[in-house]
Amino acid sequence: MFWQSYKNTLKNLIRTPLFWVLVALVFLNTLYFALKGYVSYYDASLGELIPDTDPRFVLTYTNYLQLCLNVIRGGIMTYTVPCLAVVSTMLILNRDFGDSFFEIERAGGVKPGQYFGGRLAALASVNMAVALTASFWGVHWYYFTRGGIFGMSLWRYWTDSTVRILRIFFFAAVPVILLYIGLTYLVGSLAGSGLWGAVAGIGCVFLFCMLTTLLSFRMSSVFELCNTLSEKLYFHWTVSDLDAVRWRQLYELPRESVDFAGYEVLIWTVVMAGAAAAFLAGSYLKTKKREI
């Protein structure tokens, strides 16, 4: 019964044109960032800033680390994937309430836990698959169009980038994706309409986007611990494998000025995972209380 609900949810999503429009926007936005450029560096000998669109640009290992962070945080998780998570959840809720899909499946013997579990698993797997594919695509597109990383073999790049992208994605992006799915599902379930869930979800996406891009310099350090776009958090998972010696070789600034400490990473994870769990638990309870 769980798999029946899972498969039906997938079918509903892939048959909806709006879903594919948003998937296309995720990849188009990633491509836009790749063409626009992610990184630059100051050339002391020339006395000028060299952007990555300049023919003289050389992709260094330090630039590559910044690239991994920028692709996932800036190109994917700022608004396109969160909006995809919100809208895909809205589409499923609209089918539940508008077409009485919940009542139909309940009449077929599907239990609320199986129904909700199948819905959640389908939404999570689809959104994560799109986001992870876009993450690899964005980093690799940039790498090959910039002529590779200076002094780094292709094999080493493949192994290093795979581990790094997966680490950033699962520890920084996944909790946020689940949070937006949970928030949209809960508000939509309480209101009896996926549209209201989408309003809450999209509003939250743009609130964090605005606070991060426009007002982050005015916010206290506490804000970073509950910010879905925390740059320090993303930076931590980008460079967490660097020891003190390697750090000094690559960076000239104090690590604590741009990186989370271990306890701060734990707090951020607990906040995001806790909020997502609370939203999803509330959504499940609301689903369980629905009557045929």
C-alpha positions as CSV (number, residue, x, y, z in Angstrom):
1,M,0.0,0.0,0.0
2,F,2.9,2.3,0.7
3,W,4.3,1.7,-2.7
4,Q,0.9,2.3,-4.3
5,S,0.8,5.7,-2.7
6,Y,4.4,6.4,-3.7
7,K,3.8,5.4,-7.3
8,N,0.5,7.4,-7.6
9,T,2.3,10.5,-6.2
10,L,5.0,10.2,-8.8
11,K,2.5,9.7,-11.6
12,N,0.6,12.8,-10.4
13,L,3.8,14.9,-10.4
14,I,5.2,13.8,-13.8
15,R,1.9,14.3,-15.5
16,T,1.7,18.0,-14.4
17,P,3.2,20.5,-16.8
18,L,3.9,23.0,-14.0
19,F,6.2,20.5,-12.3
20,W,8.3,20.2,-15.4
21,V,8.4,23.9,-15.9
22,L,10.0,24.3,-12.5
23,V,12.4,21.5,-13.1
24,A,13.5,23.2,-16.2
25,L,13.9,26.5,-14.3
26,V,16.2,24.7,-11.8
27,F,18.6,23.6,-14.6
28,L,18.3,26.9,-16.5
29,N,19.2,28.9,-13.4
30,T,22.1,26.6,-12.8
31,L,23.3,27.1,-16.4
32,Y,22.8,30.9,-16.0
33,F,25.1,30.9,-13.0
34,A,27.7,28.8,-14.8
35,L,27.7,31.1,-17.8
36,K,27.7,34.2,-15.7
37,G,30.6,33.0,-13.6
38,Y,31.0,31.9,-9.9
39,V,34.4,33.0,-8.8
40,S,37.2,35.5,-9.4
41,Y,40.6,36.3,-7.9
42,Y,42.9,39.2,-7.5
43,D,46.1,39.1,-9.5
44,A,48.7,41.0,-7.6
45,S,51.2,41.1,-10.5
46,L,48.5,42.8,-12.7
47,G,46.9,44.7,-9.9
48,E,43.4,43.8,-11.0
49,L,40.6,41.4,-10.3
50,I,40.4,38.6,-12.8
51,P,36.8,37.3,-13.3
52,D,36.3,33.7,-14.5
53,T,35.0,34.9,-17.8
54,D,38.4,36.5,-18.6
55,P,40.6,34.4,-21.0
56,R,43.5,34.9,-18.5
57,F,41.5,33.2,-15.7
58,V,43.0,30.0,-14.2
59,L,40.8,27.8,-12.1
60,T,42.7,27.0,-8.9
61,Y,41.9,24.6,-6.1
62,T,40.7,27.4,-3.9
63,N,38.4,28.7,-6.6
64,Y,37.1,25.2,-7.1
65,L,36.2,25.0,-3.4
66,Q,34.3,28.2,-3.7
67,L,32.6,26.9,-6.8
68,C,31.1,23.9,-5.0
69,L,29.7,26.1,-2.4
70,N,28.3,28.7,-4.9
71,V,26.7,26.1,-7.2
72,I,24.7,24.4,-4.4
73,R,24.0,27.3,-2.2
74,G,23.7,30.2,-4.7
75,G,22.7,28.5,-7.9
76,I,20.3,25.8,-6.6
77,M,19.2,26.3,-3.0
78,T,18.6,30.1,-2.9
79,Y,15.2,29.8,-4.5
80,T,14.7,27.4,-7.4
81,V,14.8,24.1,-5.6
82,P,13.0,25.4,-2.5
83,C,10.3,26.7,-4.8
84,L,10.2,23.3,-6.6
85,A,9.7,21.6,-3.2
86,V,6.9,24.0,-2.3
87,V,5.1,23.8,-5.6
88,S,5.4,20.0,-6.0
89,T,3.9,19.7,-2.5
90,M,1.1,22.1,-3.4
91,L,0.3,20.0,-6.5
92,I,-0.1,16.9,-4.5
93,L,-2.2,18.6,-1.8
94,N,-4.5,20.1,-4.5
95,R,-5.0,16.6,-5.9
96,D,-5.8,15.3,-2.4
97,F,-8.3,18.0,-1.6
98,G,-9.6,19.0,-5.0
99,D,-10.0,15.6,-6.6
100,S,-10.7,13.7,-3.3
101,F,-7.7,11.5,-4.0
102,F,-7.2,10.8,-0.3
103,E,-10.7,9.5,0.1
104,I,-10.3,7.3,-3.0
105,E,-7.1,5.7,-1.7
106,R,-8.6,5.3,1.8
107,A,-11.6,3.5,0.3
108,G,-9.1,1.2,-1.4
109,G,-7.7,0.2,2.0
110,V,-4.6,2.4,2.2
111,K,-3.9,3.4,5.8
112,P,-3.1,7.0,6.7
113,G,0.4,6.2,7.7
114,Q,1.1,4.4,4.4
115,Y,-0.7,7.1,2.5
116,F,1.3,9.9,4.1
117,G,4.6,8.0,4.0
118,G,4.2,7.3,0.3
119,R,3.4,10.9,-0.4
120,L,6.4,12.2,1.6
121,A,8.8,9.6,0.2
122,A,7.8,10.5,-3.4
123,L,8.1,14.3,-2.8
124,A,11.4,13.9,-1.0
125,S,13.0,11.6,-3.6
126,V,11.9,13.6,-6.6
127,N,13.1,16.9,-5.2
128,M,16.4,15.5,-4.0
129,A,17.0,13.8,-7.3
130,V,16.5,17.0,-9.2
131,A,18.6,19.1,-6.8
132,L,21.5,16.6,-6.7
133,T,21.5,16.1,-10.5
134,A,21.6,19.9,-10.9
135,S,24.4,20.2,-8.3
136,F,26.7,17.7,-10.2
137,W,25.7,19.3,-13.6
138,G,26.5,22.8,-12.4
139,V,29.9,22.0,-11.0
140,H,31.0,19.8,-13.9
141,W,29.7,22.3,-16.5
142,Y,31.8,25.0,-14.9
143,Y,34.9,22.7,-14.6
144,F,34.9,21.7,-18.3
145,T,34.1,25.1,-19.7
146,R,37.0,26.7,-17.7
147,G,39.5,24.1,-18.8
148,G,39.9,22.1,-15.6
149,I,41.7,22.9,-12.3
150,F,45.3,23.9,-12.5
151,G,47.6,21.1,-11.3
152,M,44.7,18.6,-10.7
153,S,44.1,15.5,-12.7
154,L,40.7,14.6,-14.1
155,W,40.5,11.4,-12.0
156,R,41.3,13.3,-8.8
157,Y,38.7,15.9,-9.7
158,W,36.0,13.3,-10.2
159,T,36.7,11.6,-6.9
160,D,37.2,14.9,-4.9
161,S,34.1,16.6,-6.4
162,T,31.9,13.6,-5.9
163,V,32.6,13.4,-2.2
164,R,32.5,17.1,-1.7
165,I,29.2,17.6,-3.5
166,L,27.5,14.7,-1.8
167,R,28.7,16.0,1.6
168,I,27.5,19.5,1.0
169,F,24.2,18.4,-0.4
170,F,23.1,15.8,2.2
171,F,24.3,17.8,5.2
172,A,23.2,21.3,4.1
173,A,20.6,21.1,1.4
174,V,18.5,18.0,2.3
175,P,17.3,19.3,5.7
176,V,16.1,22.5,4.0
177,I,14.3,20.6,1.3
178,L,12.5,18.5,3.9
179,L,11.7,21.7,5.9
180,Y,10.0,23.3,2.9
181,I,8.1,20.2,2.1
182,G,6.9,19.9,5.7
183,L,5.9,23.5,6.1
184,T,3.9,23.5,2.8
185,Y,2.3,20.2,3.7
186,L,1.3,21.3,7.2
187,V,-0.2,24.7,6.3
188,G,-1.9,23.2,3.2
189,S,-3.4,20.4,5.4
190,L,-4.6,22.8,8.1
191,A,-6.1,25.1,5.5
192,G,-7.5,22.3,3.3
193,S,-5.9,23.8,0.3
194,G,-2.5,23.3,-1.3
195,L,-2.5,27.0,-2.4
196,W,-2.3,28.3,1.1
197,G,0.5,25.9,1.8
198,A,2.3,27.3,-1.2
199,V,1.8,30.8,0.0
200,A,3.4,30.0,3.3
201,G,6.3,28.0,1.6
202,I,7.1,30.6,-1.1
203,G,6.8,33.4,1.5
204,C,9.4,31.6,3.7
205,V,11.7,31.0,0.7
206,F,11.8,34.7,-0.3
207,L,12.0,35.9,3.4
208,F,15.2,34.0,3.9
209,C,16.4,35.0,0.5
210,M,15.8,38.7,1.3
211,L,17.3,38.5,4.8
212,T,20.4,36.7,3.5
213,T,21.1,38.9,0.5
214,L,20.0,42.3,1.8
215,L,20.0,42.3,5.6
216,S,22.4,39.6,6.7
217,F,25.1,42.2,7.6
218,R,22.6,43.7,10.1
219,M,21.6,40.4,11.6
220,S,23.3,38.9,14.7
221,S,25.3,35.7,14.6
222,V,22.3,33.9,16.0
223,F,20.6,34.4,12.6
224,E,23.1,32.2,10.9
225,L,22.1,29.3,13.2
226,C,18.6,29.3,11.9
227,N,19.2,30.6,8.3
228,T,18.4,28.1,5.6
229,L,21.1,29.8,3.4
230,S,23.8,30.1,6.1
231,E,27.0,30.7,4.2
232,K,29.1,29.6,7.1
233,L,27.3,26.3,7.2
234,Y,27.8,25.6,3.5
235,F,31.4,26.7,3.8
236,H,31.9,24.3,6.7
237,W,30.8,21.3,4.7
238,T,32.8,22.5,1.7
239,V,36.2,22.6,3.6
240,S,35.6,20.3,6.6
241,D,38.3,17.9,5.3
242,L,41.0,20.6,5.4
243,D,43.5,20.5,8.3
244,A,45.2,23.6,9.7
245,V,48.2,23.2,7.5
246,R,46.2,22.9,4.3
247,W,44.0,25.8,5.4
248,R,46.9,28.1,5.7
249,Q,48.1,27.1,2.3
250,L,44.8,28.0,0.7
251,Y,43.5,30.9,2.7
252,E,44.9,34.0,4.3
253,L,42.0,34.7,6.6
254,P,41.1,33.2,10.1
255,R,39.0,30.1,9.7
256,E,36.6,31.1,12.4
257,S,35.6,34.2,10.5
258,V,34.1,32.2,7.7
259,D,33.4,28.7,9.1
260,F,31.1,27.3,11.7
261,A,32.5,25.7,14.8
262,G,31.4,22.1,15.4
263,Y,28.8,23.0,18.0
264,E,27.3,25.6,15.6
265,V,27.0,23.0,12.9
266,L,25.1,20.8,15.4
267,I,22.8,23.6,16.4
268,W,22.0,24.5,12.8
269,T,21.3,20.8,12.0
270,V,19.1,20.4,15.0
271,V,17.1,23.5,14.2
272,M,16.5,22.5,10.6
273,A,15.9,18.8,11.2
274,G,13.8,19.6,14.2
275,A,11.6,22.1,12.3
276,A,11.2,19.7,9.4
277,A,10.3,16.8,11.8
278,A,7.8,19.0,13.6
279,F,6.1,20.1,10.4
280,L,5.9,16.6,9.0
281,A,4.6,15.2,12.3
282,G,1.9,17.8,12.3
283,S,1.1,16.9,8.7
284,Y,0.8,13.3,9.6
285,L,-1.5,13.9,12.5
286,K,-3.7,16.1,10.4
287,T,-3.8,13.3,7.7
288,K,-4.6,10.7,10.3
289,K,-7.6,12.7,11.6
290,R,-9.2,13.1,8.2
291,E,-12.4,11.1,7.7
292,I,-13.7,9.4,4.6
